[in-house]
Amino acid sequence: MALSIAATDKNVLARYGDLDQNKRVMCEYIWIDGTGEGIRSKCRTLEKEPESPKDCPEWNYDGSSTYQAEGSNSDMYLRPVAIFRDPFRRDPNKLVLCEVYKYNKKAAETNKRAACKEVMDKAKDSKPWFGIEQEYTLLDHDGHPFGWPKNGFPGPQGPYYCGVGANKVYGRDIIEAHYRACLYAGVKISGCNAEVMPAQWEFQVGPCEGIDMGDHLWVGRYLLHRVAEEFGVIVTLDPKPIEGDWNGAGAHCNYSTLAMRQTGGIKEIEAAIEKLSKHHVRHIKAYDPKEGKDNERRLTGFHETSSIHDFSAGVANRGASIRIPRNVAEDGQGYLEDRRPSSNCDPYAVTEVIVRTTVLNE
């Protein structure tokens, strides 16, 4: 008699999805772990549907298991800061984004949101808007790019960007499911496309004002990992997952203030670029979790990147640190694109340093 192989089945799980919850609500608390790029979550029950983060109680967890504390003093605290609809459990259940605090009530080292919120509050009159282009790569369980030949490589880059067809793109079902999940949750997703390297994709979030940029991108990332999990596929935000003549992955940050968006705003854009040019090293350190070490593999001056060692700017130049879109130059107003942030950057750190440099003049 053959032994059956243990496995889970989404069709079986679906039988329980329609069960009545007796007016109680499942809330999935989400936070950033000690790596600065990993996402953790756990669920708790609330007696009624929360209308704001204030309706969700503080919680705690074992920081010694998330690279954030020692076992002898391991309690870390979760403070809810934003809530979203849960596309997996559906209404009335919620996703609860949290900041992490230590035993002494100080922000954890990887809680970049706390400092970012202070900066955004100071700069609120400038109405800073952001839009981030999140690139990522799909992997099989063996770490090989999803859809690639197991004993070789696909054809050279060229036909894959915004491609159509089974020989051009891999994993579109995941991308479609993720897009719908973001729309349902309330994440301000604004687009998606296949990228230059096969199995590489991008989704865009924004425009978002101030602290919302980080909140919405982190939840968008959480949804991406969860959706891919259901397909049995791994998502990596590594900025250079495949060495050689393949594009890396970034998180280009589009940025403007109210003054930049108004008539004659190009002067404000040029002034901001001048300020950015004087703090290149500070920005590079803020643009990946390893203070530039991850980005060093990507920002080589090739594959649509600038060199990590030099600052540059130009109109419609995808090989520059800062790109001014051609339509912005023609209109004389709009926004700039900082192409330096890595795909695994913390958007709170990125948006904070941009505002510090260009608005607060720090």
N, C-alpha and C positions, 0 to 999 in steps of 0.2 A: 504494500500500500504506500503510495507516494505521499510524502509529507508536504503540507501546504507551506508556502513562504509567507511570513508575516508581512503585512503591508497596510497602509492606511488607504482609505477610499473616500474621495470627496463626495461621491454620491451617497454614501452612508451618512457622512457628516450633515449633508443637506437635509436629511430627515429631521434633524434636531433644530435647524435654523428657524423653523416656524413655531416652535414651542412658545407659549405665553410666558412672559417674564414677571408676571404678577406686579406690574407697575414699577419694578426695580430696574436699574440701569447699570450696564457694564461699562466701565471707564478704563481704557487702556492708557496708563501713564507712560510717557515716552521721555527719554533723556539721553544725553551724550555721555559716553563713558570716558575713562581715563586716557584713552588713545587720542582723544580729540576728534576722532572721525567715526568711531563705532557707535551704533545706536542700540540701546537696550529698552525693554518695555516689560511691564507687568500689569495685571488687571485687578481691579477691585470693584465692589458693588456699592452703588449709591442708592439711597431710598427714593430719590426722584431725579428727573432729568435736570442737569445743571444748565443754567442759562449763561454763565460766565465763569472764568477761572476761579473767581472768589467763592463759587458754590462748591468747589472741589477741595476737600481737606488736604493739608500737607500730609506727606507719607514718608516712609524711610525705606532703606534697603541696605544690603551688605556691600559696602564699598571695597572690601578686601577681595571680592570676586569680580570687580570691574576695573581693576588697576587704579583705585582711587583711595585706598586706605589699608592700614595694617589690621590683622585679625584681632589684635588686642584693643583696638578702638575703631571699629569698622562702620558704625552707623553714619550714613549719609542721608540728607534730607531733600525731598522733592517738593518744590514749590510750584504749583500750577501757574502758568502764565498765558496760555492760549488753548482754546478748545476747538475741535473740528468734528464734523460728522464722521462716523465710522463706516466705511464702505464695505467692510467684511461682515460685521454683525448687523449693520443697517440701523436706522433710527429705532428707538431713541438713544442708542448707544453712542459713546463719544471716544475720540482720541484726545488725550490731555497732554499737551507739551509742557515740560517742566524745566525749571532751572535747578541746579544741584548746589547744595550748601553742605559745608563740613560741620563737624561736631561743635565747633566754636562759632557757628552761624555766619562764617565768612564764605564767600563764593569759592567753589572748588576751582582748581587751576584750569580745568577745561570748560568752566562756565564763562564763556566769552560774552554771553548775552548781558550779564549784569553791567559790565563796563560799557558795552555798546548802547544799552538803553540810556545811560547817563549822557552819553555824547549826543544821541539822537534828540533827547529832551532839550539840550542846550541849543541844538541847531534847528529846532522845529519851525522857526519862522522862515527858514530858507527852503522848507518843504523839499528835502532831498528824496528823489525818486531813484529806484534801482530796478534793473532787470538782469537776472543772471541766467546764462546759457549753460546748463549742467550737462556736460558730456560724461559718458560712462561706457563700459564694455561688458558684454555678456560672456560668461565663461561656463564651460561644462564642469562637471565635478572633478575632473582631472586637472583643472586649471588652464585647459586649452580653450582658446576663443570658440564660442558657440558657433557651430556650422562650418568651422574650418576643417580641411582634411586632416585626419589624425597623423598621417605620416608625411606631412608636407605643408605647403602654404597655398592660399588662394592666389589668383592672378594679381598683378600689381595694382596699386591704387589708381583710381580713375573712374570706374563705372559705378562705384558704390554710394557716393554722396547723393542723398535724396533719391536713391535708386528704387527701381520697381522690378520685381521678378524674383523667382526663387534662387536664381544664380547671382543675384545682386545684394539681397538683404536677408538677414537671418534673425528670427525672433520677433517678427512684427506683432504676433498675438500678444506678447508681453507688453509691448509699447502701447497697443490699443487699450488693453485692460488697465494699464497704469494711468493713461490719460483720463479714462472714464472714472477711475477711482479718485483721481485728484479733483475732477469737476464735482463729484458727489460730496467729497469731504469739505469743499470750500477753499481748496488750495488755488491760488491765482495762477494756474498754469495757462500759458498763452500760446504754446505751440510745441511741435516736436518734429524731428527729422532723422533719417539715417545719416551717419557721418562718413568721413573720408575712408576710414579703415573698416573693412567688413566686420560685423558684430559690434561695431561701435555706434552708439545712438546719442541723441541729445534731446532734452526737454527744456523749455524756457519757462521761467516764473517771473511774473511782473507785468506791468509796473507795480511796485510796492513802495509805500512811503515809510521811511525810517526803519524801525525795529521789525516791521512786518516782513521785510525781505528775508531776514534770517529765519523767522518763524515759519514762513511758508515754504522756503527751500528745504529746511530740515524735515518738515512733515512730508513734503514731496519725495524726499530721499527715503524716508521710512516706508512710504507706500510702495515705492519702487522695489525695495528689498522684499517686502511682504508679498507683492504680486509675483515677483520672480520666484520666490520660495514655493508658491503654489504650482508653478510650472517646472519645478525641479532644476532651475537655472540659477547660477550665482551672478551677482552684480559686483563689479569692482570699480572703484573710483580712482584707482591708481593712475597717476598722470602719464606713465609710460609703461603700459602693461606688456608690450611686445617690443623688444629691442630691434634695431635695424631700420629699414626704410619704410616705416609705418608711422602714421600720425600719432602723437600723444593725445591726452585728454585734458581739457581745461575747463574753466568756469568763468568765461568772459563776463565782465561786470559792466553793464551799461548804466550810466550815471548822469543825473542832471539835478540842478537846483531850479527854483522858480525863475530866477534871473536868467538862467541859461535858456529856459523854454520861451522867454518873451522876446519881442522884437529887439534885434541887436545883440542877442544872447551869445553870439559867437565870440564876442570880446570876453565875456565871462568864462567861456569854455577855454579860450586861449590862456587866460590868467590862471585858471585851475591847472592846466597842463604845465605851465611854468612852475607852479608850486609843487606839483607832483615830481617834476624833474629834479628837484633839490632834495627829495627824500626817497630816492629809488631803493636804497638798501633797507630802509625801515619797512617799506611796502613789501619787498621780496620776503622779508622775515615773517610778515603777517599773512602771506598768501599761500602757505601750506603748513600742515601741523608740525613739520620738522624744520621750520624756520629757513626754508629754501633748499634743503637737501633733496626733497622729493621733486621740486620744480627744476632742479639742476639737470635732471635727466631729460626734461621736456623742453626747457627754454634754451635751445641750442643755436638758434638763428636759422634753423631749417624747419621744414614741415609746418609752415605758416606760423612760426614763432619768432620772437626777437631773442637776442642773446640775454641771458640772465645778468650779465656783467654790465650791460649798457642800457641807457634810457633813450628811447626814440619816440617820435610821434609823426603822424602824417595823415593826409586825407586818403581814405579808401585803401590804406596800406595794412594788409594782414600780417606783414612781417615786422610791424612796429609794436612798441610797448603800449602806446595809446593810439587808437584809430579814431579819426573824425569821419563819420559816414559821409559819402559824397553829397547826399541830399541835405545833410546838415550844413555843409559848407556852402551849398547853393542857396539854401533858405536863410542863412545867417542866424540860425537859432536851432536849439534842440538839445543834443546830448553828446557825450563822448563814450568810447568803449575802452576800458582797461582790459587788455588781453593777457595780463600776466598771472592772475589767480589760477592755481591748479585745480583740477577736478575734485580733489579731496580737501579743498580749503574749508575753513569755517566761515560761512558768510557773515557771521557777526563780527569776526576779526577784520574781514575785508571791508565791509561797509563802515565800520568804526574808524579805521585808519584813513580811509578816503575822506570822510567828513572832517576828521581832525586836521588833515592837511589842507583841504580846500575851503572849508567854511570857518573852522575855529582858528586856523592859522597857527597851529601848534607844531 
